[in-house]
Amino acid sequence: MSNFINSSNAFLNQNPFPQWQREMNDLFERFNRDIGANRVISSSISPNLELVETDRNYQVTFEVPGMNENNLKVSLKDNRLIVEGTRKQIEYTGQSEICFTEINFGDVLREISFDEEINANTIKATCHDGLLHVTLDKLEPGLHQVKRIPIQKS
């Protein structure tokens, strides 16, 4: 019985995750080597964000490194903030060759839905140092737009 307990304790003290992590890292390194380290795979990028709510508005900051107001589009549709654009690959001159990259290039898309109605007329957006700041004012209570629908005779 004591041998069984000792062997099970030895098993519990061995953490398999570091070994699995090394094997996965090795697998990806071999994959990158096989396809060519300079191959760039374009993908859809969902930028990280920070959302702050006050009693009057929402303030949203997106991480968009390497992008500016010229390659970003901000819109509001059905109470959803939509940020989209394209992060283009860096062009190197001469006989330069990318040996390795972890930089993502391609389409950028992020959508956020809001429970409270947003005043579409007062949205402000600025982009500086790789951060996109968007301020969305909440529609004041009682100012919700009501559209009367006329009833026609049939």
Chimera marker file (.cmm) of the C-alpha trace (Angstrom):
<marker_set name="trace">
<marker id="1" x="0.000" y="0.000" z="0.000" r="1" g="1" b="0" radius="0.5"/>
<marker id="2" x="2.796" y="2.450" z="0.809" r="1" g="1" b="0" radius="0.5"/>
<marker id="3" x="4.367" y="1.914" z="-2.639" r="1" g="1" b="0" radius="0.5"/>
<marker id="4" x="1.085" y="2.880" z="-4.295" r="1" g="1" b="0" radius="0.5"/>
<marker id="5" x="0.882" y="6.130" z="-2.303" r="1" g="1" b="0" radius="0.5"/>
<marker id="6" x="4.496" y="7.032" z="-3.097" r="1" g="1" b="0" radius="0.5"/>
<marker id="7" x="4.073" y="6.375" z="-6.805" r="1" g="1" b="0" radius="0.5"/>
<marker id="8" x="0.866" y="8.417" z="-6.987" r="1" g="1" b="0" radius="0.5"/>
<marker id="9" x="2.554" y="11.317" z="-5.134" r="1" g="1" b="0" radius="0.5"/>
<marker id="10" x="5.390" y="11.211" z="-7.642" r="1" g="1" b="0" radius="0.5"/>
<marker id="11" x="2.837" y="11.403" z="-10.448" r="1" g="1" b="0" radius="0.5"/>
<marker id="12" x="1.073" y="14.363" z="-8.840" r="1" g="1" b="0" radius="0.5"/>
<marker id="13" x="4.367" y="16.252" z="-8.497" r="1" g="1" b="0" radius="0.5"/>
<marker id="14" x="5.048" y="15.998" z="-12.243" r="1" g="1" b="0" radius="0.5"/>
<marker id="15" x="3.331" y="18.828" z="-14.103" r="1" g="1" b="0" radius="0.5"/>
<marker id="16" x="2.774" y="17.821" z="-17.760" r="1" g="1" b="0" radius="0.5"/>
<marker id="17" x="1.964" y="21.349" z="-18.966" r="1" g="1" b="0" radius="0.5"/>
<marker id="18" x="5.537" y="22.661" z="-19.389" r="1" g="1" b="0" radius="0.5"/>
<marker id="19" x="6.362" y="19.628" z="-21.557" r="1" g="1" b="0" radius="0.5"/>
<marker id="20" x="3.217" y="20.147" z="-23.661" r="1" g="1" b="0" radius="0.5"/>
<marker id="21" x="4.078" y="23.852" z="-24.018" r="1" g="1" b="0" radius="0.5"/>
<marker id="22" x="7.593" y="22.984" z="-25.251" r="1" g="1" b="0" radius="0.5"/>
<marker id="23" x="6.157" y="20.495" z="-27.738" r="1" g="1" b="0" radius="0.5"/>
<marker id="24" x="3.614" y="23.031" z="-29.059" r="1" g="1" b="0" radius="0.5"/>
<marker id="25" x="6.293" y="25.729" z="-29.389" r="1" g="1" b="0" radius="0.5"/>
<marker id="26" x="8.498" y="23.266" z="-31.265" r="1" g="1" b="0" radius="0.5"/>
<marker id="27" x="5.589" y="22.325" z="-33.535" r="1" g="1" b="0" radius="0.5"/>
<marker id="28" x="4.917" y="25.974" z="-34.449" r="1" g="1" b="0" radius="0.5"/>
<marker id="29" x="8.611" y="26.691" z="-35.011" r="1" g="1" b="0" radius="0.5"/>
<marker id="30" x="8.835" y="23.721" z="-37.394" r="1" g="1" b="0" radius="0.5"/>
<marker id="31" x="5.660" y="24.873" z="-39.154" r="1" g="1" b="0" radius="0.5"/>
<marker id="32" x="7.064" y="28.397" z="-39.635" r="1" g="1" b="0" radius="0.5"/>
<marker id="33" x="10.327" y="26.958" z="-40.904" r="1" g="1" b="0" radius="0.5"/>
<marker id="34" x="8.513" y="24.678" z="-43.377" r="1" g="1" b="0" radius="0.5"/>
<marker id="35" x="6.298" y="27.396" z="-44.895" r="1" g="1" b="0" radius="0.5"/>
<marker id="36" x="9.054" y="29.987" z="-44.923" r="1" g="1" b="0" radius="0.5"/>
<marker id="37" x="9.624" y="32.456" z="-42.134" r="1" g="1" b="0" radius="0.5"/>
<marker id="38" x="8.959" y="35.452" z="-44.368" r="1" g="1" b="0" radius="0.5"/>
<marker id="39" x="5.432" y="34.447" z="-45.312" r="1" g="1" b="0" radius="0.5"/>
<marker id="40" x="2.896" y="36.911" z="-43.900" r="1" g="1" b="0" radius="0.5"/>
<marker id="41" x="-0.582" y="35.617" z="-43.212" r="1" g="1" b="0" radius="0.5"/>
<marker id="42" x="-3.307" y="38.238" z="-43.431" r="1" g="1" b="0" radius="0.5"/>
<marker id="43" x="-6.037" y="37.958" z="-40.836" r="1" g="1" b="0" radius="0.5"/>
<marker id="44" x="-8.891" y="39.878" z="-39.309" r="1" g="1" b="0" radius="0.5"/>
<marker id="45" x="-7.716" y="41.871" z="-36.318" r="1" g="1" b="0" radius="0.5"/>
<marker id="46" x="-9.963" y="42.644" z="-33.353" r="1" g="1" b="0" radius="0.5"/>
<marker id="47" x="-8.251" y="45.471" z="-31.463" r="1" g="1" b="0" radius="0.5"/>
<marker id="48" x="-8.173" y="45.445" z="-27.671" r="1" g="1" b="0" radius="0.5"/>
<marker id="49" x="-10.296" y="48.078" z="-26.026" r="1" g="1" b="0" radius="0.5"/>
<marker id="50" x="-11.067" y="49.815" z="-22.771" r="1" g="1" b="0" radius="0.5"/>
<marker id="51" x="-14.640" y="50.951" z="-22.068" r="1" g="1" b="0" radius="0.5"/>
<marker id="52" x="-15.405" y="53.586" z="-19.435" r="1" g="1" b="0" radius="0.5"/>
<marker id="53" x="-18.957" y="54.611" z="-18.543" r="1" g="1" b="0" radius="0.5"/>
<marker id="54" x="-19.948" y="57.845" z="-16.839" r="1" g="1" b="0" radius="0.5"/>
<marker id="55" x="-23.425" y="59.116" z="-16.088" r="1" g="1" b="0" radius="0.5"/>
<marker id="56" x="-23.367" y="61.166" z="-19.340" r="1" g="1" b="0" radius="0.5"/>
<marker id="57" x="-21.325" y="59.150" z="-21.841" r="1" g="1" b="0" radius="0.5"/>
<marker id="58" x="-19.206" y="56.171" z="-22.814" r="1" g="1" b="0" radius="0.5"/>
<marker id="59" x="-15.508" y="56.564" z="-23.537" r="1" g="1" b="0" radius="0.5"/>
<marker id="60" x="-13.941" y="53.802" z="-25.597" r="1" g="1" b="0" radius="0.5"/>
<marker id="61" x="-10.220" y="53.499" z="-26.317" r="1" g="1" b="0" radius="0.5"/>
<marker id="62" x="-8.984" y="51.023" z="-28.938" r="1" g="1" b="0" radius="0.5"/>
<marker id="63" x="-5.393" y="49.843" z="-29.441" r="1" g="1" b="0" radius="0.5"/>
<marker id="64" x="-4.625" y="50.440" z="-33.130" r="1" g="1" b="0" radius="0.5"/>
<marker id="65" x="-0.814" y="50.510" z="-33.434" r="1" g="1" b="0" radius="0.5"/>
<marker id="66" x="0.479" y="51.613" z="-36.819" r="1" g="1" b="0" radius="0.5"/>
<marker id="67" x="-2.886" y="53.072" z="-37.815" r="1" g="1" b="0" radius="0.5"/>
<marker id="68" x="-4.250" y="56.598" z="-38.023" r="1" g="1" b="0" radius="0.5"/>
<marker id="69" x="-7.397" y="58.492" z="-38.988" r="1" g="1" b="0" radius="0.5"/>
<marker id="70" x="-6.687" y="57.888" z="-42.691" r="1" g="1" b="0" radius="0.5"/>
<marker id="71" x="-7.041" y="54.097" z="-42.512" r="1" g="1" b="0" radius="0.5"/>
<marker id="72" x="-9.756" y="53.824" z="-39.845" r="1" g="1" b="0" radius="0.5"/>
<marker id="73" x="-13.523" y="54.267" z="-40.083" r="1" g="1" b="0" radius="0.5"/>
<marker id="74" x="-15.827" y="54.794" z="-37.088" r="1" g="1" b="0" radius="0.5"/>
<marker id="75" x="-19.610" y="54.521" z="-37.438" r="1" g="1" b="0" radius="0.5"/>
<marker id="76" x="-22.739" y="54.008" z="-35.356" r="1" g="1" b="0" radius="0.5"/>
<marker id="77" x="-25.554" y="51.762" z="-36.578" r="1" g="1" b="0" radius="0.5"/>
<marker id="78" x="-28.485" y="50.443" z="-34.554" r="1" g="1" b="0" radius="0.5"/>
<marker id="79" x="-26.800" y="51.564" z="-31.308" r="1" g="1" b="0" radius="0.5"/>
<marker id="80" x="-23.621" y="49.635" z="-32.262" r="1" g="1" b="0" radius="0.5"/>
<marker id="81" x="-20.247" y="51.329" z="-32.470" r="1" g="1" b="0" radius="0.5"/>
<marker id="82" x="-18.307" y="49.915" z="-35.426" r="1" g="1" b="0" radius="0.5"/>
<marker id="83" x="-14.565" y="50.441" z="-35.876" r="1" g="1" b="0" radius="0.5"/>
<marker id="84" x="-13.056" y="49.117" z="-39.078" r="1" g="1" b="0" radius="0.5"/>
<marker id="85" x="-10.026" y="49.664" z="-41.253" r="1" g="1" b="0" radius="0.5"/>
<marker id="86" x="-6.966" y="48.044" z="-42.735" r="1" g="1" b="0" radius="0.5"/>
<marker id="87" x="-3.492" y="47.698" z="-41.252" r="1" g="1" b="0" radius="0.5"/>
<marker id="88" x="-1.136" y="47.497" z="-44.201" r="1" g="1" b="0" radius="0.5"/>
<marker id="89" x="2.077" y="45.507" z="-44.256" r="1" g="1" b="0" radius="0.5"/>
<marker id="90" x="5.269" y="47.486" z="-43.859" r="1" g="1" b="0" radius="0.5"/>
<marker id="91" x="7.105" y="47.944" z="-47.167" r="1" g="1" b="0" radius="0.5"/>
<marker id="92" x="10.878" y="47.533" z="-46.931" r="1" g="1" b="0" radius="0.5"/>
<marker id="93" x="13.185" y="48.969" z="-49.570" r="1" g="1" b="0" radius="0.5"/>
<marker id="94" x="16.200" y="47.401" z="-51.213" r="1" g="1" b="0" radius="0.5"/>
<marker id="95" x="16.966" y="43.748" z="-50.760" r="1" g="1" b="0" radius="0.5"/>
<marker id="96" x="15.405" y="43.515" z="-47.307" r="1" g="1" b="0" radius="0.5"/>
<marker id="97" x="13.659" y="40.308" z="-46.352" r="1" g="1" b="0" radius="0.5"/>
<marker id="98" x="11.441" y="39.609" z="-43.344" r="1" g="1" b="0" radius="0.5"/>
<marker id="99" x="13.067" y="36.810" z="-41.349" r="1" g="1" b="0" radius="0.5"/>
<marker id="100" x="10.381" y="36.574" z="-38.697" r="1" g="1" b="0" radius="0.5"/>
<marker id="101" x="7.268" y="38.559" z="-37.775" r="1" g="1" b="0" radius="0.5"/>
<marker id="102" x="4.612" y="38.561" z="-35.091" r="1" g="1" b="0" radius="0.5"/>
<marker id="103" x="2.919" y="41.691" z="-36.442" r="1" g="1" b="0" radius="0.5"/>
<marker id="104" x="-0.632" y="41.223" z="-37.697" r="1" g="1" b="0" radius="0.5"/>
<marker id="105" x="-1.687" y="42.881" z="-40.942" r="1" g="1" b="0" radius="0.5"/>
<marker id="106" x="-5.088" y="42.931" z="-42.557" r="1" g="1" b="0" radius="0.5"/>
<marker id="107" x="-8.624" y="44.003" z="-41.845" r="1" g="1" b="0" radius="0.5"/>
<marker id="108" x="-9.477" y="45.513" z="-38.467" r="1" g="1" b="0" radius="0.5"/>
<marker id="109" x="-13.020" y="45.128" z="-37.144" r="1" g="1" b="0" radius="0.5"/>
<marker id="110" x="-14.570" y="45.617" z="-33.707" r="1" g="1" b="0" radius="0.5"/>
<marker id="111" x="-18.220" y="46.201" z="-32.790" r="1" g="1" b="0" radius="0.5"/>
<marker id="112" x="-19.719" y="47.184" z="-29.448" r="1" g="1" b="0" radius="0.5"/>
<marker id="113" x="-23.448" y="47.231" z="-28.676" r="1" g="1" b="0" radius="0.5"/>
<marker id="114" x="-24.835" y="49.647" z="-26.100" r="1" g="1" b="0" radius="0.5"/>
<marker id="115" x="-27.952" y="49.146" z="-23.974" r="1" g="1" b="0" radius="0.5"/>
<marker id="116" x="-28.623" y="52.865" z="-23.658" r="1" g="1" b="0" radius="0.5"/>
<marker id="117" x="-29.438" y="55.004" z="-26.667" r="1" g="1" b="0" radius="0.5"/>
<marker id="118" x="-26.479" y="56.956" z="-28.052" r="1" g="1" b="0" radius="0.5"/>
<marker id="119" x="-26.694" y="60.504" z="-29.403" r="1" g="1" b="0" radius="0.5"/>
<marker id="120" x="-25.353" y="59.985" z="-32.921" r="1" g="1" b="0" radius="0.5"/>
<marker id="121" x="-24.955" y="63.746" z="-33.466" r="1" g="1" b="0" radius="0.5"/>
<marker id="122" x="-22.318" y="64.249" z="-30.748" r="1" g="1" b="0" radius="0.5"/>
<marker id="123" x="-19.911" y="61.320" z="-31.239" r="1" g="1" b="0" radius="0.5"/>
<marker id="124" x="-16.263" y="62.379" z="-31.231" r="1" g="1" b="0" radius="0.5"/>
<marker id="125" x="-13.240" y="60.309" z="-32.292" r="1" g="1" b="0" radius="0.5"/>
<marker id="126" x="-9.513" y="61.078" z="-32.161" r="1" g="1" b="0" radius="0.5"/>
<marker id="127" x="-6.488" y="58.952" z="-33.002" r="1" g="1" b="0" radius="0.5"/>
<marker id="128" x="-3.042" y="59.557" z="-31.497" r="1" g="1" b="0" radius="0.5"/>
<marker id="129" x="-0.010" y="57.371" z="-30.722" r="1" g="1" b="0" radius="0.5"/>
<marker id="130" x="-1.726" y="54.130" z="-31.763" r="1" g="1" b="0" radius="0.5"/>
<marker id="131" x="-4.830" y="54.749" z="-29.653" r="1" g="1" b="0" radius="0.5"/>
<marker id="132" x="-8.276" y="55.541" z="-31.026" r="1" g="1" b="0" radius="0.5"/>
<marker id="133" x="-10.453" y="57.417" z="-28.502" r="1" g="1" b="0" radius="0.5"/>
<marker id="134" x="-14.212" y="57.543" z="-29.104" r="1" g="1" b="0" radius="0.5"/>
<marker id="135" x="-16.653" y="59.460" z="-26.886" r="1" g="1" b="0" radius="0.5"/>
<marker id="136" x="-20.346" y="58.606" z="-27.209" r="1" g="1" b="0" radius="0.5"/>
<marker id="137" x="-22.854" y="60.743" z="-25.343" r="1" g="1" b="0" radius="0.5"/>
<marker id="138" x="-25.899" y="59.002" z="-23.942" r="1" g="1" b="0" radius="0.5"/>
<marker id="139" x="-29.226" y="60.336" z="-25.114" r="1" g="1" b="0" radius="0.5"/>
<marker id="140" x="-30.781" y="62.259" z="-22.242" r="1" g="1" b="0" radius="0.5"/>
<marker id="141" x="-33.833" y="60.617" z="-20.686" r="1" g="1" b="0" radius="0.5"/>
<marker id="142" x="-37.008" y="61.987" z="-22.193" r="1" g="1" b="0" radius="0.5"/>
<marker id="143" x="-35.278" y="63.005" z="-25.420" r="1" g="1" b="0" radius="0.5"/>
<marker id="144" x="-35.743" y="59.709" z="-27.160" r="1" g="1" b="0" radius="0.5"/>
<marker id="145" x="-36.813" y="60.288" z="-30.677" r="1" g="1" b="0" radius="0.5"/>
<marker id="146" x="-40.353" y="59.178" z="-31.263" r="1" g="1" b="0" radius="0.5"/>
<marker id="147" x="-41.555" y="58.844" z="-34.790" r="1" g="1" b="0" radius="0.5"/>
<marker id="148" x="-45.275" y="58.899" z="-35.365" r="1" g="1" b="0" radius="0.5"/>
<marker id="149" x="-46.397" y="56.402" z="-37.969" r="1" g="1" b="0" radius="0.5"/>
<marker id="150" x="-49.477" y="57.539" z="-39.865" r="1" g="1" b="0" radius="0.5"/>
<marker id="151" x="-52.225" y="54.970" z="-40.332" r="1" g="1" b="0" radius="0.5"/>
<marker id="152" x="-53.582" y="54.807" z="-43.843" r="1" g="1" b="0" radius="0.5"/>
<marker id="153" x="-57.030" y="53.679" z="-44.862" r="1" g="1" b="0" radius="0.5"/>
<marker id="154" x="-57.007" y="50.309" z="-46.530" r="1" g="1" b="0" radius="0.5"/>
<link id1="1" id2="2" r="1" g="1" b="0" radius="0.2"/>
<link id1="2" id2="3" r="1" g="1" b="0" radius="0.2"/>
<link id1="3" id2="4" r="1" g="1" b="0" radius="0.2"/>
<link id1="4" id2="5" r="1" g="1" b="0" radius="0.2"/>
<link id1="5" id2="6" r="1" g="1" b="0" radius="0.2"/>
<link id1="6" id2="7" r="1" g="1" b="0" radius="0.2"/>
<link id1="7" id2="8" r="1" g="1" b="0" radius="0.2"/>
<link id1="8" id2="9" r="1" g="1" b="0" radius="0.2"/>
<link id1="9" id2="10" r="1" g="1" b="0" radius="0.2"/>
<link id1="10" id2="11" r="1" g="1" b="0" radius="0.2"/>
<link id1="11" id2="12" r="1" g="1" b="0" radius="0.2"/>
<link id1="12" id2="13" r="1" g="1" b="0" radius="0.2"/>
<link id1="13" id2="14" r="1" g="1" b="0" radius="0.2"/>
<link id1="14" id2="15" r="1" g="1" b="0" radius="0.2"/>
<link id1="15" id2="16" r="1" g="1" b="0" radius="0.2"/>
<link id1="16" id2="17" r="1" g="1" b="0" radius="0.2"/>
<link id1="17" id2="18" r="1" g="1" b="0" radius="0.2"/>
<link id1="18" id2="19" r="1" g="1" b="0" radius="0.2"/>
<link id1="19" id2="20" r="1" g="1" b="0" radius="0.2"/>
<link id1="20" id2="21" r="1" g="1" b="0" radius="0.2"/>
<link id1="21" id2="22" r="1" g="1" b="0" radius="0.2"/>
<link id1="22" id2="23" r="1" g="1" b="0" radius="0.2"/>
<link id1="23" id2="24" r="1" g="1" b="0" radius="0.2"/>
<link id1="24" id2="25" r="1" g="1" b="0" radius="0.2"/>
<link id1="25" id2="26" r="1" g="1" b="0" radius="0.2"/>
<link id1="26" id2="27" r="1" g="1" b="0" radius="0.2"/>
<link id1="27" id2="28" r="1" g="1" b="0" radius="0.2"/>
<link id1="28" id2="29" r="1" g="1" b="0" radius="0.2"/>
<link id1="29" id2="30" r="1" g="1" b="0" radius="0.2"/>
<link id1="30" id2="31" r="1" g="1" b="0" radius="0.2"/>
<link id1="31" id2="32" r="1" g="1" b="0" radius="0.2"/>
<link id1="32" id2="33" r="1" g="1" b="0" radius="0.2"/>
<link id1="33" id2="34" r="1" g="1" b="0" radius="0.2"/>
<link id1="34" id2="35" r="1" g="1" b="0" radius="0.2"/>
<link id1="35" id2="36" r="1" g="1" b="0" radius="0.2"/>
<link id1="36" id2="37" r="1" g="1" b="0" radius="0.2"/>
<link id1="37" id2="38" r="1" g="1" b="0" radius="0.2"/>
<link id1="38" id2="39" r="1" g="1" b="0" radius="0.2"/>
<link id1="39" id2="40" r="1" g="1" b="0" radius="0.2"/>
<link id1="40" id2="41" r="1" g="1" b="0" radius="0.2"/>
<link id1="41" id2="42" r="1" g="1" b="0" radius="0.2"/>
<link id1="42" id2="43" r="1" g="1" b="0" radius="0.2"/>
<link id1="43" id2="44" r="1" g="1" b="0" radius="0.2"/>
<link id1="44" id2="45" r="1" g="1" b="0" radius="0.2"/>
<link id1="45" id2="46" r="1" g="1" b="0" radius="0.2"/>
<link id1="46" id2="47" r="1" g="1" b="0" radius="0.2"/>
<link id1="47" id2="48" r="1" g="1" b="0" radius="0.2"/>
<link id1="48" id2="49" r="1" g="1" b="0" radius="0.2"/>
<link id1="49" id2="50" r="1" g="1" b="0" radius="0.2"/>
<link id1="50" id2="51" r="1" g="1" b="0" radius="0.2"/>
<link id1="51" id2="52" r="1" g="1" b="0" radius="0.2"/>
<link id1="52" id2="53" r="1" g="1" b="0" radius="0.2"/>
<link id1="53" id2="54" r="1" g="1" b="0" radius="0.2"/>
<link id1="54" id2="55" r="1" g="1" b="0" radius="0.2"/>
<link id1="55" id2="56" r="1" g="1" b="0" radius="0.2"/>
<link id1="56" id2="57" r="1" g="1" b="0" radius="0.2"/>
<link id1="57" id2="58" r="1" g="1" b="0" radius="0.2"/>
<link id1="58" id2="59" r="1" g="1" b="0" radius="0.2"/>
<link id1="59" id2="60" r="1" g="1" b="0" radius="0.2"/>
<link id1="60" id2="61" r="1" g="1" b="0" radius="0.2"/>
<link id1="61" id2="62" r="1" g="1" b="0" radius="0.2"/>
<link id1="62" id2="63" r="1" g="1" b="0" radius="0.2"/>
<link id1="63" id2="64" r="1" g="1" b="0" radius="0.2"/>
<link id1="64" id2="65" r="1" g="1" b="0" radius="0.2"/>
<link id1="65" id2="66" r="1" g="1" b="0" radius="0.2"/>
<link id1="66" id2="67" r="1" g="1" b="0" radius="0.2"/>
<link id1="67" id2="68" r="1" g="1" b="0" radius="0.2"/>
<link id1="68" id2="69" r="1" g="1" b="0" radius="0.2"/>
<link id1="69" id2="70" r="1" g="1" b="0" radius="0.2"/>
<link id1="70" id2="71" r="1" g="1" b="0" radius="0.2"/>
<link id1="71" id2="72" r="1" g="1" b="0" radius="0.2"/>
<link id1="72" id2="73" r="1" g="1" b="0" radius="0.2"/>
<link id1="73" id2="74" r="1" g="1" b="0" radius="0.2"/>
<link id1="74" id2="75" r="1" g="1" b="0" radius="0.2"/>
<link id1="75" id2="76" r="1" g="1" b="0" radius="0.2"/>
<link id1="76" id2="77" r="1" g="1" b="0" radius="0.2"/>
<link id1="77" id2="78" r="1" g="1" b="0" radius="0.2"/>
<link id1="78" id2="79" r="1" g="1" b="0" radius="0.2"/>
<link id1="79" id2="80" r="1" g="1" b="0" radius="0.2"/>
<link id1="80" id2="81" r="1" g="1" b="0" radius="0.2"/>
<link id1="81" id2="82" r="1" g="1" b="0" radius="0.2"/>
<link id1="82" id2="83" r="1" g="1" b="0" radius="0.2"/>
<link id1="83" id2="84" r="1" g="1" b="0" radius="0.2"/>
<link id1="84" id2="85" r="1" g="1" b="0" radius="0.2"/>
<link id1="85" id2="86" r="1" g="1" b="0" radius="0.2"/>
<link id1="86" id2="87" r="1" g="1" b="0" radius="0.2"/>
<link id1="87" id2="88" r="1" g="1" b="0" radius="0.2"/>
<link id1="88" id2="89" r="1" g="1" b="0" radius="0.2"/>
<link id1="89" id2="90" r="1" g="1" b="0" radius="0.2"/>
<link id1="90" id2="91" r="1" g="1" b="0" radius="0.2"/>
<link id1="91" id2="92" r="1" g="1" b="0" radius="0.2"/>
<link id1="92" id2="93" r="1" g="1" b="0" radius="0.2"/>
<link id1="93" id2="94" r="1" g="1" b="0" radius="0.2"/>
<link id1="94" id2="95" r="1" g="1" b="0" radius="0.2"/>
<link id1="95" id2="96" r="1" g="1" b="0" radius="0.2"/>
<link id1="96" id2="97" r="1" g="1" b="0" radius="0.2"/>
<link id1="97" id2="98" r="1" g="1" b="0" radius="0.2"/>
<link id1="98" id2="99" r="1" g="1" b="0" radius="0.2"/>
<link id1="99" id2="100" r="1" g="1" b="0" radius="0.2"/>
<link id1="100" id2="101" r="1" g="1" b="0" radius="0.2"/>
<link id1="101" id2="102" r="1" g="1" b="0" radius="0.2"/>
<link id1="102" id2="103" r="1" g="1" b="0" radius="0.2"/>
<link id1="103" id2="104" r="1" g="1" b="0" radius="0.2"/>
<link id1="104" id2="105" r="1" g="1" b="0" radius="0.2"/>
<link id1="105" id2="106" r="1" g="1" b="0" radius="0.2"/>
<link id1="106" id2="107" r="1" g="1" b="0" radius="0.2"/>
<link id1="107" id2="108" r="1" g="1" b="0" radius="0.2"/>
<link id1="108" id2="109" r="1" g="1" b="0" radius="0.2"/>
<link id1="109" id2="110" r="1" g="1" b="0" radius="0.2"/>
<link id1="110" id2="111" r="1" g="1" b="0" radius="0.2"/>
<link id1="111" id2="112" r="1" g="1" b="0" radius="0.2"/>
<link id1="112" id2="113" r="1" g="1" b="0" radius="0.2"/>
<link id1="113" id2="114" r="1" g="1" b="0" radius="0.2"/>
<link id1="114" id2="115" r="1" g="1" b="0" radius="0.2"/>
<link id1="115" id2="116" r="1" g="1" b="0" radius="0.2"/>
<link id1="116" id2="117" r="1" g="1" b="0" radius="0.2"/>
<link id1="117" id2="118" r="1" g="1" b="0" radius="0.2"/>
<link id1="118" id2="119" r="1" g="1" b="0" radius="0.2"/>
<link id1="119" id2="120" r="1" g="1" b="0" radius="0.2"/>
<link id1="120" id2="121" r="1" g="1" b="0" radius="0.2"/>
<link id1="121" id2="122" r="1" g="1" b="0" radius="0.2"/>
<link id1="122" id2="123" r="1" g="1" b="0" radius="0.2"/>
<link id1="123" id2="124" r="1" g="1" b="0" radius="0.2"/>
<link id1="124" id2="125" r="1" g="1" b="0" radius="0.2"/>
<link id1="125" id2="126" r="1" g="1" b="0" radius="0.2"/>
<link id1="126" id2="127" r="1" g="1" b="0" radius="0.2"/>
<link id1="127" id2="128" r="1" g="1" b="0" radius="0.2"/>
<link id1="128" id2="129" r="1" g="1" b="0" radius="0.2"/>
<link id1="129" id2="130" r="1" g="1" b="0" radius="0.2"/>
<link id1="130" id2="131" r="1" g="1" b="0" radius="0.2"/>
<link id1="131" id2="132" r="1" g="1" b="0" radius="0.2"/>
<link id1="132" id2="133" r="1" g="1" b="0" radius="0.2"/>
<link id1="133" id2="134" r="1" g="1" b="0" radius="0.2"/>
<link id1="134" id2="135" r="1" g="1" b="0" radius="0.2"/>
<link id1="135" id2="136" r="1" g="1" b="0" radius="0.2"/>
<link id1="136" id2="137" r="1" g="1" b="0" radius="0.2"/>
<link id1="137" id2="138" r="1" g="1" b="0" radius="0.2"/>
<link id1="138" id2="139" r="1" g="1" b="0" radius="0.2"/>
<link id1="139" id2="140" r="1" g="1" b="0" radius="0.2"/>
<link id1="140" id2="141" r="1" g="1" b="0" radius="0.2"/>
<link id1="141" id2="142" r="1" g="1" b="0" radius="0.2"/>
<link id1="142" id2="143" r="1" g="1" b="0" radius="0.2"/>
<link id1="143" id2="144" r="1" g="1" b="0" radius="0.2"/>
<link id1="144" id2="145" r="1" g="1" b="0" radius="0.2"/>
<link id1="145" id2="146" r="1" g="1" b="0" radius="0.2"/>
<link id1="146" id2="147" r="1" g="1" b="0" radius="0.2"/>
<link id1="147" id2="148" r="1" g="1" b="0" radius="0.2"/>
<link id1="148" id2="149" r="1" g="1" b="0" radius="0.2"/>
<link id1="149" id2="150" r="1" g="1" b="0" radius="0.2"/>
<link id1="150" id2="151" r="1" g="1" b="0" radius="0.2"/>
<link id1="151" id2="152" r="1" g="1" b="0" radius="0.2"/>
<link id1="152" id2="153" r="1" g="1" b="0" radius="0.2"/>
<link id1="153" id2="154" r="1" g="1" b="0" radius="0.2"/>
</marker_set>
